[in-house]
Amino acid sequence: MKKAIVIFGSTGNLMYKKLIPALDKIIQKRLVDEDFRIFAVARKQITIDEFIDIAKDKVKDHIDWAKFKSHLEYILFDIKNVEDYRTLKNKLNKDGYDDISVYLAVPPKLFPVIAKGVSQSKLVEKNNHHKRIVFEKPFGEDLESAKDINRELWKCFDENQIYRIDHYLGKEMIQNILVVRFANIIFENSWNHQAIRSITILSKESEGVMSRGNYYDKIGALKDMLQSHLLQMAALILMDKPQDFSSEAIKDAKVKALKNLAFDEKKLILGQYNGYRDAEKVDDNSQTETFVYAEASVKDQAWEGVPIHFVTGKKLEEKRSEIIVHFHEKNDLGDYFPKTKPQEDKLIIKVSPNEGVEFQFSVKEPGLGNNIQKASLDYCHNCKAMENTPEAYERLLIDLLNNQRTLFTRWDEIETTWKLIDELKGHHSKLYHYDSYQDIINVLKEKGVLVNDL
């Protein structure tokens, strides 16, 4: 079947920053056929050469522009005119493209308008699984707005045709969580409260809000990061082994894990970095949080008494995303090792910017003494791949084009995470202001939060 991807919003930042580089790599690696086409849809009245010239100025990656252009068509388009959809549909039919992905790289408020045009024109027909529609987070701004968007989409398409992108799920080490957990019996058999003391899931950014003030000030860190990226990581860490490793079975296990999660509203700490209100299009009196610490428990006997710590924020001391699994300390070594107690065992799944897995454990110190010291087994995924690991969007686009849904979120995942966040957002917590990450650390210490690996 001849494949095509139709991209609405193709003169936007997402197209230049992520989609063009990912599509170029897919083409260069010959993961699509020579007749694969990219239909760049936008309202700007420009030629394809002018589009390429603009893209050259905005795309930072190295692109084989001649090769990319051979797969590209630029379409002048009015999203409110159904005849434009019909014209595009007729062109695709005439050229023999019968496997079509429609990508909405546009704000959520435009989803219903475009979905209606795509459906009415039969560019994507309901129940035809060779035709699908894909859109980016945010999946609404709360549970009700997410439901509104989803109801409109369901009028036009069935659930199996809807692909919701959370780019974190395309990252190599997020995919590797299932392998680490279920392909290694040493972890699979100790993945419960008897062996694990606590889990920390963090995603820290050193940069501020930059040019995203208009979007970010309406959303904040709770909705921008915790609702999507961090809860998706939690689901993969906490879920039971699925019945099989099909897309639907994995999603079933994730949803069950998310439904068992409960936040402690008394242990919610929100912060805003000083200078945030000076950013472009941010309210002078904004109460939007740029930092979140939250603690949750799991309503499951296997995880009884195991706290789950979530940390995310902007303008912190580093860029780092990790999942840290703390194991219980083992202290009953008798009199033979009298001087030093064992170090805490940790499993660290490194998501970004470094990718890999590190396991920290205790060993005897070299020499005649009986002291104990920390040792580490450290697997560097970036190093193994010689810095050539695929970007998240590259993997997600390949899966989209091949109708593989595992790395895309299902509606009940979105619904469950929004329920959790809406409940947490309803709790009125003091907003702390910080100049540095140390200010945040001091607040966490005052609140009795362990900060060793935050």
Order of alpha helices (4+ residues) and beta strands (2+ residues): beta-alpha-beta-alpha-alpha-beta-alpha-beta-alpha-beta-alpha-beta-alpha-alpha-beta-alpha-alpha-alpha-beta-beta-beta-beta-beta-beta-beta-beta-alpha-alpha-alpha-beta-alpha
